[in-house]
């Protein structure tokens, strides 16, 4: 069973049961995971910039932290999906 990089409408994890890693749904999941990892790299760079800016206000820091938490959740889900962890979010 593969943990997919999105949740159902009720917020519960979605899984894919297939032996075909080239199926359309498998390819879509791969594409979404790649986008999530790319986004996490951008969020990390932005958060570092905010933290390095001594003039950054509370709103900027809270925004950066919120985005970082979202990205960390996505990255952890990808890690679990690829066998690098044991739980999702």
C-alpha positions in Angstrom: 0.0 0.0 0.0 1.3 3.4 -1.0 0.5 6.5 1.1 -0.7 9.1 -1.3 0.5 12.8 -0.9 -3.0 14.0 -0.2 -5.9 13.3 2.2 -9.5 12.5 1.6 -12.3 15.0 2.2 -12.5 13.9 5.8 -8.7 14.5 6.3 -7.9 10.8 6.6 -4.9 9.4 4.7 -5.4 7.9 1.2 -3.7 4.8 0.0 -3.1 3.3 -3.3 -3.0 -0.5 -3.8 -1.2 -1.4 -7.0 1.9 -3.2 -8.3 2.0 -0.9 -11.3 4.3 2.0 -10.5 3.6 3.4 -14.0 -0.2 3.7 -13.4 -1.7 7.1 -13.9 -2.5 7.5 -10.2 1.1 6.5 -9.3 2.5 9.0 -11.8 0.2 11.7 -10.4 1.3 10.9 -6.8 5.0 11.1 -8.0 4.3 14.5 -9.6 2.6 15.9 -6.5 5.4 14.6 -4.2 8.0 16.3 -6.5 6.0 19.6 -6.4 5.7 19.3 -2.6 9.5 18.8 -2.2 10.2 21.7 -4.5 7.9 23.9 -2.6 9.5 22.9 0.7 12.9 24.0 -0.7 11.4 27.4 -1.5 9.7 27.7 1.9 13.0 26.8 3.6 14.9 29.5 1.7 12.2 32.0 2.6 12.1 31.1 6.2 15.9 31.4 6.5 15.7 34.9 4.9 13.0 36.0 7.4 15.0 34.6 10.4 18.2 36.4 9.1 16.3 39.7 8.9 16.5 41.4 12.3 13.8 43.8 11.1 11.3 41.1 10.3 8.2 41.6 12.3 5.9 39.1 14.1 3.6 38.7 11.0 6.5 37.8 8.8 7.9 35.3 11.3 4.5 33.7 11.9 3.8 33.5 8.2 7.2 31.8 7.6 6.6 29.4 10.5 3.1 28.5 9.3 4.4 27.7 5.8 7.3 25.8 7.2 5.0 23.6 9.3 2.8 22.9 6.3 5.9 22.0 4.2 7.3 19.8 7.0 4.0 17.9 7.1 4.2 17.3 3.3 7.8 16.2 3.5 7.1 13.8 6.3 4.2 12.3 4.3 6.5 11.8 1.3 9.1 10.2 3.6 6.5 7.8 5.0 5.2 7.0 1.5 8.7 6.1 0.4 9.3 4.0 3.4 11.3 6.4 5.5 8.9 6.7 8.4 6.1 5.0 10.2 3.2 7.6 10.5 1.6 10.3 8.5 0.8 13.7 10.0 
